[in-house]
């Protein structure tokens, strides 16, 4: 097509979709930060100790599972896909280890409840995205995703390096003000949750190739809920306290938010690919965390907090630039 010819309707629609997908990817990332805030608040309202954090995760996963189960029951297509998942396991087209990604998602949700109340949503999000970025390098190199083994890419390497540097900057600032072993341990937990999240995405990609994103998400919530119930039973053996359920309605939105951003990610990855989706969600997550920290929590983010966030976003922008080149 020459420069004087008008673009076809299909081309224009495709371009419009790619443009509209960018803010939606940022929103999906910001929703992770919002869910972290909600689950952290829910854990604080429920009581103290690990049992409160895990109880918040059980509620979050349970409400999400309920919504997914109702949606599946109402859709003949999704019911068929669910039967296809069972059949794939029976024929060993899918291995059992490939459908346990929900346990890693459950670990992420439990970590939100355990740590956000102490280290804040901003530091949690920084550590989480660093874990995601670093783990994604290993996931690609080992070929855990549906696309098989991939060479280490410069864009993802740049994003990972900047994310880790941001966490070190933010953690170093907090340690300078208050030396705390708990702070370090909780930041490492968030980092581990992010690393597990990258593995979960790879496993979900394998399952989704057989049954689609909806049933993949349903499977995640079933497996994760089962794991969290066992973890909650074990948490009763350690010190802690559980109070009555809070009456604040928005504390129970974590599950619905989780379903929404997982569905958005499954939809948008087809538009821009895994790398752009992942980097855009990192940027949205960091920006959303800082807005929550400053606006909702009325906490002082500080120069180093803003610098750490800017470092992460800068890494994303540089990585995207490298990818285009």
N, C-alpha and C positions, 0 to 999 in steps of 0.2 A: 504494500500500500504506500503510495507517495505521500509527501507531506501535505499535499493539497486535498487529499481524499479524507472524507470523514471516517472516524472510527466506527466499526460495526457495533450494533447493539450488544453483541456477546462480549466483544472486547471491552466496551465501556462498563458493562456489568461486572466483568472480572476485575477491572481496575478499581471500581467502586468498592467491591468486596475486599480487596487487598488493603485499601485505605481504611475502611471501616474496621477491619480486623485489628489494626494496631492499637487503638484505644481500648478495644475489648480485651486484648491480651494484657494491657496494663491493669485494667479493672480486675481481671482474673487473678493477677498477682497481688493486688491490693486486698482482695477478698481473703487471701491466706493470712494476711496481717490482721484483718478484722476478726477472722475466726480464732486466731491466737488470743486476741484481746478478750473475746467473749468466753472462751473456754477457761482462760486464766481467772476471769472474774467469777465464773460459775464455781470453780474449784475453791476460791476464797470464801464464797457464800456457803458452800457445803460443809466446810469444816477445816481440819488441819491434817497434816501428814500426807503420806503417799496415798492413803485410801481416798482422800478428798479429790486429789488430782486424777486418780484413776476412775473414780465415780463420775467426775465431770466428763471424762472421755467415754465412759459407757453410755451416758445420757446423749452425748453428741452423736456417737455412732448409732445408737439405738433409734434416735429420731430420724436420722438419715436413712437407715435401713427400712424403717416403716414407710417413708415416702417412696423409696425405690420399689419396695414390695407391692405397694398399691399400684404404682405406675405399671409394673410388670404384669400384674394380674389383669389390668384393664387393657392390655395390648396383646392381641394374638401373635403379632410378629415377635415381640420380646419373649413371650412364653415359648415360642418355637426356638428362639436363640438360646434360652435357658436349657431346654431339652438338648440342644446341640452341644452345650458345654458338658453336660453329663455324659453324652455319647462320646465326645472327644476324650474324656478321661477314661472311659471304659475301653476304648480302642487304643489308648495310649498315644493318640495324636498329640495330646497335651499331657505332660508329666505333672505329677502332684506338686512338685516344687515350683512349677510355673504359675500355680493358682493361689499361692500363699502370700502374694504381694500385700494383701490386706493387713497382714500382721505388722508389716513395716509402716503402713498407714496408721494403724492403731498405736504403734510406738510414737509416731509423730504427735498424734492427738493427746496421748497421755503426757508426753513431754511438755506440751503447751500448758496443761493444767498444773504440772509439777513446778515449772520454772518461771513462767511469765510473771506471776505475782511477785517474784523476788528480783529478777534481773530486768524486767520491763520488756515490753513488746519490741522496742527498737533493737536492743542488743540481741534478743532472741532471734529476730528476723535476720540480722547480720550474720550470726553464727549459723543459722539454718541455710541461708543462701550460699555461704562458703562451703558447707558440707555438700550441698547439691552440686555446686560447680566442680569441686574436686572429685567427687564420686563419679560424676558424669564422664570424666576423662577415662577412669578405669572401666566403667560400664561399656563405653564405646570400644576401648582397646580389647577387652575380653570377649566382645561380641554377645553380650547378654540380651541386647535388644532384638527386635524382629528383623532388622536390616543386617544382622550379622556383625562380624568384626569390622571396625572402621579405624582408619589411621587417626592418630591424635591430631586435632585441628588447631591451628593457630588461634582462631577466634575464641574457642572454648578455653584454651590454655590462658589467654589474656584475661578472660572473664574470671577464671578461677584464681589467678594470681592476684588480681585486684580485690576480689571478694575476701580472700584470706588476709591480705594486708589491711583491709578495712576492719575485720574482726580483731586483729592484733592491735590496731590503733584504738578501737573502742574499748577493748578489754584492758589495755594498758592504762587508759585514762581512768577507768573505774578502779583498777587496782591501786593506782596512785592515790586515789582519794580514800579508799577503804579496802585494805588487804583482806581478802576473804577466800578461804578454800571453797566455800559453798558457791561463790560466784564463778570460780573457775570450773568447778564440777558441773554446774548448771549450763554454762556456756558450752562445755564439751558435750553435754547431753544433747543440746540443740544442734551442735555440729553433727553428731552421730545420727540424729533424726533426719537432718538434711541429706546425709550420705545414704541413709536407707530409702529416702524418698526417690532418689535417682534410680536405685535398683528396682523399686516398686514400679516406676514408670516403664522401665525396660520390660519387666515381667508382664505388666498390663498390656504393653504393645503386642506381645506374643499371644495373649489370650484374646485381645480385641481382633486380631487377624482372623480368628475363628468365629467369634460370636458377636462382634461389634462392641462399641464403647458402653452402651447402657448396661448390658448384662455383665460386662467386665467390672463396671462400677458396683453393680449389685453383688457380684462375687466378692469384691474387696470388702464391702460392708458386712457381709455374712461372716467371712473369715476373721475380719478384724474384731467384730463384736464378740465372737466366740473366744478369741484370745484375750480380750479385755475382761470378760466375765471371769475367766480363770485368774487373771492378774488381780482383779478386785478381791477375789476370795483369798488369795495369798496376802494381799495388803492388810487384811484383817488380823494377821498374825503379828504385825508391827505396830508401833505406837502411832496413835492418831485419833481423830474425833470426827464424827459425822453428825451434822445438825439436820433439821428438817429442810425440805426442798424450798428454795427461795420462790417468792411470788412475782419477781420481776420477769415479765414475759420474754424479753429479748435475750435473756440468758440461755434460752433453749433454741436459739436459731443457728447454733454452730453446725449441726448436722445438715440442715438445709443449705447453708452456705458451702459446706464441703461438697455436697452433691452438685451444686451449681458450678463451682469453679473446676471440678473434675470434668463435668460435661462440656464446659466452655473449652477447656484444654483439648479434649478429644475432637471437638468441632474445628477449632482454629488451627490445629496442627496440620490439617490438610491444606490450609491456605498458604502458610508461610514456612512450614517445616518445623522440625523439632528444635533446631538450634535457635532460630529467631523467636519461637514461642518461649523457650526456656529463658533466654536472655531478657526478653520483654517482661516476663513474669517476675524475674528477679528485680528489675527496675521498679515495677509496680509495687512489689512487696516492700521494698526499702522505702519508697516514697510514702506509701500508706502507713508504714510503721512510725515514721517520723511525724506524720500528721496526727496520728492517734496519740503519740507520746506528748506532743506539744498542745494539741487542742482538746483531747478528751481527758487525758490524765492530768493535764495542767502541770506537767513535769518539765523541768529545764533540760533541754536536750544538750546544750553546751556546744562549744566550738568543735571539740573533737567528735562529737556525735554527728554534727552536720558534715564534718570533713570525712568521716568514715562512710556516711551515706553517699556523699558526692563521689568518693573514690570508687564505690561499687558501681554507681550509675555511669561514671566515666569509663570504667572497664567494659561495661556493656556497649557503650557507644563506639569505643575503639574496636571492640570485637566485631560489631556489625559492619563497621567500615572495612575491616580486614576481609570479612566475608564477601562483601560486594566486589572488592578488588580481586 
